[in-house]
Every structure is written in structure tokens, then in C-alpha cells.
Amino acid sequence: MDNNEKKTIGLIERVKVIGIKEKEVSAKIDTGADISSMDIHLASELQLGPILDTKKIISSEGKSVRPIIKATIVIKNKKIKARFNLSNRQNMKYKLLLGKNILKRGFLIDPSKK
């Protein structure tokens, strides 16, 4: 398979997050998000960091300033190092949202894909 070949993903995908520890989680694909978002508790559990920056984020919850970290994930056997903003997603179904900063690295989205 050509390295530049695009991989098809669905709206929800299993993703391995790699830090000092590793964990596989379900991630929601969010084409409206410029930068991906991770639950702050997941980042803490996997000992991710350091915080590189902060960024003003406008979400469904309103405006906030969130810390930014770099983390490595594996999706569809593709290892990607990317920036994530951290937020409290403890009460949300998905601890990880994958935004355009990851999706533009060779993924096509098929909403009918399970």
C-alpha cells in the first residue's frame, strides 16, 4: 500500500493513545474542529505532556482557554504525533475528538462505515 494512500474511517474509530502508558479508546471524528481534543483525565492517566501552549477554543460549551499538548496516537495502523487541546470530557461518551489537524493527514470519512 502506498504511504500516501488515504485510509477510510467512520464517524467513530478505535484509537490507541500512547504516553508513558497506552490505552485504546473510541474517538469521535469531528470535521468541524480545527484541533483535536482529549479528556484531561485520560491525558493524566497516560502521563502525557508537557503543556506546550494554551488556546482559546469555541465549543458547544462556550468559549474557554485550554492547555495544548502533543500526543502520539495510532489510527488504522497509522502512527501520528499531533496537538490536542485538553478539556474535561469525563461526562461525555468519547474521551477523544479527532479534528482536522489529524484528519488532513490522509483520511477519508465514510459516515456509513461501522
C-alpha positions as CSV (number, residue, x, y, z in Angstrom):
1,M,0.0,0.0,0.0
2,D,1.3,3.5,-0.9
3,N,2.1,5.6,2.1
4,N,0.2,8.5,0.6
5,E,-2.9,6.4,0.1
6,K,-5.9,7.7,2.1
7,K,-7.4,5.5,4.7
8,T,-11.2,5.4,5.1
9,I,-12.6,5.9,8.6
10,G,-16.1,6.0,10.0
11,L,-17.6,8.6,12.4
12,I,-16.3,6.6,15.4
13,E,-12.9,4.8,15.4
14,R,-10.8,2.9,17.9
15,V,-7.6,4.8,18.5
16,K,-4.6,3.8,20.6
17,V,-3.2,6.8,22.6
18,I,0.5,6.4,23.5
19,G,2.1,8.0,26.5
20,I,4.1,6.5,29.4
21,K,1.2,4.0,29.3
22,E,-1.0,3.1,26.3
23,K,-4.8,2.9,26.1
24,E,-7.2,2.1,23.3
25,V,-10.3,4.4,23.3
26,S,-13.2,5.1,20.9
27,A,-12.7,8.5,19.2
28,K,-15.4,10.6,17.6
29,I,-14.5,12.2,14.2
30,D,-15.2,16.0,14.3
31,T,-14.7,17.7,10.9
32,G,-15.8,21.0,12.5
33,A,-12.9,21.0,14.9
34,D,-9.6,22.6,13.8
35,I,-7.6,20.9,16.6
36,S,-8.2,17.5,18.2
37,S,-9.4,17.4,21.8
38,M,-8.6,14.9,24.6
39,D,-10.1,14.3,28.0
40,I,-7.7,15.8,30.6
41,H,-8.2,12.8,32.9
42,L,-7.1,10.4,30.0
43,A,-4.0,12.6,29.4
44,S,-3.2,12.5,33.1
45,E,-3.7,8.7,33.3
46,L,-1.3,8.2,30.4
47,Q,1.1,10.8,31.8
48,L,1.0,12.9,28.6
49,G,2.6,16.3,28.4
50,P,4.1,18.8,28.9
51,I,1.7,21.6,28.3
52,L,3.1,23.4,25.2
53,D,0.7,26.3,24.9
54,T,-2.9,27.5,25.6
55,K,-5.5,28.3,23.0
56,K,-8.9,30.0,23.0
57,I,-11.5,27.4,22.0
58,I,-15.1,27.9,21.0
59,S,-17.1,24.8,21.5
60,S,-20.7,23.8,22.2
61,E,-20.0,24.5,25.8
62,G,-19.0,28.1,25.0
63,K,-15.6,29.9,25.0
64,S,-12.7,28.7,27.1
65,V,-8.9,28.7,27.2
66,R,-7.5,25.2,27.1
67,P,-4.0,23.7,27.5
68,I,-2.3,22.2,24.4
69,I,-0.2,19.1,24.5
70,K,1.4,16.9,21.8
71,A,0.5,13.2,21.9
72,T,1.0,10.2,19.7
73,I,-2.0,8.1,18.5
74,V,-2.3,5.1,16.2
75,I,-5.4,5.0,14.0
76,K,-5.8,2.4,11.2
77,N,-2.2,1.3,11.8
78,K,-1.0,4.9,11.1
79,K,1.1,6.5,13.9
80,I,0.5,10.2,14.2
81,K,2.0,12.8,16.6
82,A,-0.4,15.8,16.9
83,R,-1.5,18.6,19.0
84,F,-4.5,18.2,21.3
85,N,-6.4,20.6,23.5
86,L,-7.3,19.3,26.9
87,S,-10.8,19.5,28.3
88,N,-12.9,17.8,30.9
89,R,-14.7,15.2,28.9
90,Q,-15.4,12.9,31.9
91,N,-19.2,13.0,31.4
92,M,-19.0,12.6,27.6
93,K,-19.2,9.4,25.7
94,Y,-16.0,9.9,23.8
95,K,-12.7,10.9,25.5
96,L,-11.1,11.8,22.2
97,L,-12.3,14.0,19.3
98,L,-10.2,13.9,16.2
99,G,-10.2,17.2,14.3
100,K,-8.9,18.5,11.0
101,N,-5.3,18.6,12.3
102,I,-5.3,14.8,12.2
103,L,-7.9,14.1,9.5
104,K,-6.0,16.0,6.8
105,R,-3.1,13.6,7.2
106,G,-4.5,11.0,4.8
107,F,-8.1,10.1,6.0
108,L,-11.4,9.9,4.1
109,I,-14.6,9.8,6.2
110,D,-17.4,7.4,5.3
111,P,-20.4,8.1,7.6
112,S,-21.9,4.7,6.7
113,K,-18.8,2.8,7.9
114,K,-19.1,0.8,11.1
